[in-house]
Structure formats: C-alpha cells, structure tokens
Amino acid sequence: MDGAPLSTKPWTAGGPIGPRCLAFLRRVRAGGGAYKLVRNADREALDRALAAGFVAWVGCSRDDVRLTARGAEYLHRLARVE
C-alpha cells in the first residue's frame, strides 16, 4: 500500500505500549539518570517498557531504571510528531 502512513507505535508481544507506559517513560526521562519506581502504575508499565527496550535496570536494584537511547529516541520522535 503506497501512501499508507506508518505507525509510530512500538509493539511488544503484548501489543502497543499504551498511554500508561508513555506517561511512565516521560517520568523516567524527567528523573534524569535514574528513576526510582514508586507507584503501582510504574510497575505495571515497566513490563511493556522493558519489552520494547525503552528502559533498563540500574545496577542490581529492582527499584531503579533508566531511559535507554531507544526510549529517548522514541520520546523525541513523538515530540517532533513524525
């Protein structure tokens, strides 16, 4: 199909990341180098963000994550509305 728009939504095995995961990614980005998981909503969105490769664990703790280059690129693309 020529001319059909390409979807910018990343898909994981469970489907698109969704708005909750997108909000989580924005909180991680705002957290700087590391973001401490505090909310239950963070833990629910974490699985999709990890599966998409947008976040990674920081050290041995299972409470701290950081945004990966892929996650930063995805948020940047959304901000530019590509």
Backbone torsions as a table, in degrees:
resi	resn	phi	psi	omega
1	MET	NA	103.4	176.8
2	ASP	-77.3	140.9	178.6
3	GLY	85.9	-4.8	179.1
4	ALA	-76.7	133.2	-179.8
5	PRO	-67.7	142.1	176.5
6	LEU	-86.0	140.4	178.7
7	SER	-76.4	135.8	176.2
8	THR	-95.2	0.8	-179.5
9	LYS	-77.2	122.0	175.8
10	PRO	-73.9	141.1	179.6
11	TRP	-110.3	139.8	172.5
12	THR	-112.6	-176.9	178.2
13	ALA	-59.7	-27.5	-178.7
14	GLY	-93.2	0.8	-180.0
15	GLY	115.9	-162.9	-179.2
16	PRO	-67.6	159.9	-176.0
17	ILE	-69.5	-32.8	174.7
18	GLY	84.3	166.9	-175.1
19	PRO	-67.0	-33.7	179.8
20	ARG	-65.3	-41.6	178.7
21	CYS	-68.8	-37.6	177.4
22	LEU	-62.1	-43.5	176.9
23	ALA	-62.9	-39.1	176.5
24	PHE	-60.8	-45.4	179.2
25	LEU	-60.1	-39.1	178.6
26	ARG	-66.2	-36.9	177.0
27	ARG	-67.4	-39.2	178.6
28	VAL	-63.4	-44.9	178.9
29	ARG	-60.8	-41.8	179.9
30	ALA	-67.8	-23.7	-179.9
31	GLY	-73.9	-10.0	179.2
32	GLY	83.5	-131.4	-174.7
33	GLY	-66.7	-38.0	-179.9
34	ALA	-142.9	146.9	180.0
35	TYR	-124.9	127.0	178.8
36	LYS	-87.7	126.1	178.1
37	LEU	-69.2	119.7	-176.2
38	VAL	-120.6	-44.0	-173.6
39	ARG	-87.7	153.5	172.8
40	ASN	-65.0	-34.2	178.5
41	ALA	-62.7	-33.3	177.0
42	ASP	-62.6	-44.6	-177.9
43	ARG	-67.0	-33.6	178.1
44	GLU	-69.7	-37.9	-179.4
45	ALA	-80.0	-19.9	-175.6
46	LEU	-59.1	-42.8	-178.1
47	ASP	-58.3	-44.9	179.8
48	ARG	-67.7	-39.8	179.8
49	ALA	-65.9	-40.2	176.9
50	LEU	-65.7	-43.6	-179.1
51	ALA	-63.7	-33.6	179.5
52	ALA	-81.4	-11.0	-179.5
53	GLY	80.6	22.2	-176.8
54	PHE	-89.5	-22.4	177.1
55	VAL	-133.3	161.5	176.8
56	ALA	-141.9	154.7	177.8
57	TRP	-68.3	148.9	174.7
58	VAL	-106.5	115.4	178.7
59	GLY	64.3	-152.7	-177.0
60	CYS	-87.7	-14.5	-178.0
61	SER	-69.3	141.7	174.3
62	ARG	-99.9	22.7	177.5
63	ASP	-116.3	-8.7	-176.4
64	ASP	-121.5	132.3	177.0
65	VAL	-131.2	163.6	175.6
66	ARG	-133.6	157.0	177.1
67	LEU	-79.4	133.3	177.2
68	THR	-85.1	171.0	176.8
69	ALA	-60.8	-37.5	179.0
70	ARG	-64.7	-41.2	177.8
71	GLY	-65.3	-41.8	178.3
72	ALA	-64.1	-40.9	178.7
73	GLU	-63.8	-41.1	179.3
74	TYR	-62.5	-46.3	179.1
75	LEU	-64.6	-37.0	178.2
76	HIS	-64.8	-43.3	178.2
77	ARG	-62.5	-40.5	178.4
78	LEU	-64.7	-38.5	179.9
79	ALA	-66.3	-33.1	178.8
80	ARG	-84.7	-8.6	-180.0
81	VAL	55.5	60.0	177.3
82	GLU	-91.0	NA	NA
